[in-house]
């Protein structure tokens, strides 16, 4: 007696995917047509990208972002350690620091630093400095202070979350073998916490690159200010802003690639065991840079 016929294999059809893809492609085509018919002198955009003042704005944008982020990371680590301190005064100070600098808008902080001379005409610190406030706090310095202090409050919470993600038994085991608290933090806790710290820090740095645009309000020549200077002469506002957008996308893309490799270097060293980023990650983890020969 013949057995039952095998059931036919019917391929599952994902009609919803095809419909969604069609809608997206149609919208992209309509957007391209709209931009093509827009009153924009596209041939002028590449010229504005390489204007000297645009290069100056790009340099100031990158320098301001890197300096602000670097100082924010250092301050954030210190504030995070104070936040975890057994000293109640240190904990309250760290909590107040985060509350103030995270609560105030960045632009407001920049404006407060820029106008500090209105309330303190002279900065007088015995044996250190005695100078006019306007001389010490330029527009660039005010932008740097506003961005760095605001970001340091966020970095403090990021670092604290990373440190809290490491099991307390790790520190206890390090203490049991005679490691000092500083060595425990550097060689045991921090390398494990980096997997949690690096992704949000990379995102914050990308936001920092874009956040430097607020410095244009007080006259710092960054990309937006440079674009406005060009458009004030030729009235090609959209073209100069698009040129600034090109540079923003370039620096953000580079920062995103760097974040990717940092995450690989600190997250899974077997995926990337060569290069300076990997060597830096291994140094923090206490891993020997020379690997043993495989049998």
Secondary structure as GFF3:
##gff-version 3
##sequence-region A 1 295
A	DSSP	alpha_helix	15	37	.	.	.	ID=ss1
A	DSSP	alpha_helix	42	49	.	.	.	ID=ss2
A	DSSP	alpha_helix	52	83	.	.	.	ID=ss3
A	DSSP	alpha_helix	88	103	.	.	.	ID=ss4
A	DSSP	alpha_helix	106	114	.	.	.	ID=ss5
A	DSSP	three_ten_helix	116	118	.	.	.	ID=ss6
A	DSSP	beta_strand	122	125	.	.	.	ID=ss7
A	DSSP	beta_strand	129	132	.	.	.	ID=ss8
A	DSSP	alpha_helix	133	136	.	.	.	ID=ss9
A	DSSP	alpha_helix	139	164	.	.	.	ID=ss10
A	DSSP	alpha_helix	168	176	.	.	.	ID=ss11
A	DSSP	alpha_helix	181	184	.	.	.	ID=ss12
A	DSSP	pi_helix	185	189	.	.	.	ID=ss13
A	DSSP	alpha_helix	190	211	.	.	.	ID=ss14
A	DSSP	three_ten_helix	212	218	.	.	.	ID=ss15
A	DSSP	alpha_helix	223	234	.	.	.	ID=ss16
A	DSSP	alpha_helix	237	267	.	.	.	ID=ss17
A	DSSP	three_ten_helix	269	271	.	.	.	ID=ss18
A	DSSP	alpha_helix	276	285	.	.	.	ID=ss19
###
